[in-house]
Amino acid sequence: MQRLTWAQRSIWSRYKIAPRRSKLPGASLRKVCRARFRVALYRVERDWYALARDIESDPQSKTAAHSRKVLAEAICASAEVFKAKPFFLSDEFSLVDASIAPILWRLPSYGIELPAQAQPITKYMHSIFARSTFRSCLSEAERGMRH
C-alpha cells in the first residue's frame, strides 16, 4: 500500500469533507439575519426595557422624566428601521417584534407621545396591535392602557 504525502492527504481530506460541509442556499444570509435579531433583542432589553422600568418604578421622579425623554428619542431614532420592512428588520413577524410590541403598547401610560416624524413607527404599531395573537396576550390591565 502506497503511503500518501502530506499534500495528497490534504487534497484527499478536502475532497472527502467538502460534500459534507456544503451549505443550503442562503444559509449564510440566515445567519446574518439571526445575528441582527440577537443584537436588536439585546439592545431593546438593555436600553428600552431598562428605561421602562425606571418610568414604572416611580413615575413622578426626575429619573422617570429623564427616562421618558430618552425612551422617546430612542424609539424615534429607530424610525428608519421600522420604515424599511413590514416588521422589525424582517418581512415576517419575529421574536424581536414580540419584544418591542409591549413597550410600544405602553407608551401612552408612560406619558410618551410620538412626534409626527415617527410615522413609520405609528404605522408599525397599528399593524402589530391589529394582530389577534397580540390582543389575546394582553392582560386586563394592559387592555386598559389604551382606549
matplotlib code that plots the C-alpha trace (Angstrom):
import matplotlib.pyplot as plt

x = [0.0, 1.4, 1.7, 0.1, 2.2, 1.1, -0.1, -2.0, -3.7, -4.6, -6.2, -7.9, -9.3, -10.7, -12.3, -13.9, -15.0, -16.3, -19.6, -20.4, -19.8, -22.0, -24.5, -28.0, -28.6, -29.0, -27.6, -25.1, -27.8, -30.0, -27.0, -26.6, -30.4, -30.3, -27.3, -29.1, -32.1, -29.9, -28.3, -31.7, -33.1, -30.1, -30.4, -34.2, -33.9, -30.9, -31.9, -35.7, -36.8, -34.4, -35.9, -39.4, -38.5, -37.3, -40.6, -42.7, -40.8, -41.6, -43.5, -43.2, -39.4, -36.8, -35.3, -38.6, -38.9, -35.4, -36.2, -39.3, -37.3, -34.5, -37.0, -39.0, -35.8, -34.5, -37.8, -37.9, -34.2, -35.2, -37.9, -35.9, -35.6, -39.3, -39.8, -37.6, -39.6, -43.2, -41.8, -38.6, -35.7, -37.8, -40.7, -42.0, -43.1, -40.3, -39.3, -37.9, -41.4, -42.9, -40.3, -40.9, -44.7, -45.3, -43.1, -44.9, -48.3, -47.5, -46.2, -49.5, -49.4, -45.7, -46.8, -44.9, -46.4, -44.6, -44.0, -45.0, -41.6, -42.3, -45.0, -43.3, -43.4, -47.0, -47.9, -45.9, -47.7, -51.1, -50.2, -48.8, -51.7, -54.2, -52.9, -55.4, -52.5, -51.2, -54.6, -55.2, -51.9, -52.8, -53.9, -56.9, -54.6, -52.8, -56.1, -57.0, -53.8, -55.3, -58.8]
y = [0.0, 3.4, 6.0, 9.4, 12.5, 15.4, 17.3, 14.3, 13.8, 17.5, 17.3, 14.0, 15.4, 18.4, 16.2, 13.9, 16.7, 19.2, 17.4, 17.1, 20.9, 22.1, 24.7, 25.2, 28.3, 31.4, 29.7, 32.5, 35.1, 33.5, 33.5, 37.3, 37.8, 35.8, 37.8, 41.1, 39.8, 38.9, 42.3, 44.0, 41.9, 42.7, 46.4, 46.5, 44.6, 46.6, 50.1, 50.3, 47.9, 49.5, 52.9, 51.5, 50.0, 53.5, 55.0, 52.3, 52.3, 56.0, 57.8, 61.2, 61.2, 63.2, 59.8, 58.9, 62.2, 61.7, 58.1, 59.2, 61.7, 59.1, 56.4, 58.6, 59.7, 56.1, 55.0, 57.9, 57.4, 53.9, 55.2, 54.3, 50.7, 50.4, 52.1, 49.6, 46.4, 45.5, 44.0, 44.9, 44.0, 41.4, 40.6, 38.2, 38.6, 37.6, 37.5, 41.0, 42.2, 40.3, 42.0, 45.5, 45.5, 45.6, 48.7, 50.4, 49.4, 51.1, 54.4, 56.3, 55.0, 56.1, 59.6, 59.4, 60.7, 60.1, 63.1, 63.3, 62.2, 58.8, 58.0, 54.7, 53.6, 54.5, 52.5, 49.6, 49.9, 49.8, 46.7, 44.8, 45.8, 44.7, 41.1, 38.8, 37.0, 40.2, 41.2, 37.8, 38.0, 41.3, 41.2, 43.2, 45.9, 46.2, 46.3, 49.3, 51.2, 52.2, 53.4]
z = [0.0, -1.0, 1.6, 0.8, 1.1, 3.2, 0.1, -1.2, 2.2, 2.3, -1.1, -0.3, 3.0, 1.3, -1.3, 1.3, 3.6, 1.0, 0.3, 4.0, 4.6, 1.7, 2.8, 1.8, -0.4, 1.7, 4.9, 5.5, 4.9, 7.6, 10.0, 9.4, 10.0, 13.2, 14.4, 13.7, 15.6, 18.6, 18.6, 18.3, 21.1, 23.3, 22.6, 23.3, 26.5, 27.7, 26.6, 26.2, 29.0, 31.5, 30.7, 31.0, 34.5, 35.6, 34.5, 36.1, 39.4, 40.3, 37.5, 39.2, 39.8, 37.8, 36.8, 35.2, 33.4, 32.0, 31.1, 29.2, 27.2, 26.4, 25.5, 23.2, 21.5, 21.1, 19.6, 17.2, 16.2, 15.0, 12.6, 9.5, 10.7, 11.0, 7.6, 5.7, 6.2, 7.3, 10.6, 12.5, 10.2, 8.5, 6.2, 8.8, 12.4, 14.8, 18.4, 18.1, 17.2, 20.1, 22.4, 21.1, 21.0, 24.8, 25.1, 22.2, 23.6, 27.0, 25.6, 26.4, 30.0, 30.3, 29.2, 25.8, 22.7, 19.4, 17.2, 13.5, 12.3, 13.9, 11.3, 10.3, 13.9, 14.3, 11.2, 12.6, 15.9, 14.3, 12.2, 15.3, 17.6, 15.0, 15.2, 17.0, 18.6, 20.2, 21.5, 23.0, 25.0, 26.8, 30.4, 31.6, 33.0, 29.6, 27.7, 29.8, 28.9, 25.6, 24.9]

ax = plt.figure().add_subplot(projection="3d")
ax.plot(x, y, z, "-o")
ax.set_aspect("equal")
plt.show()
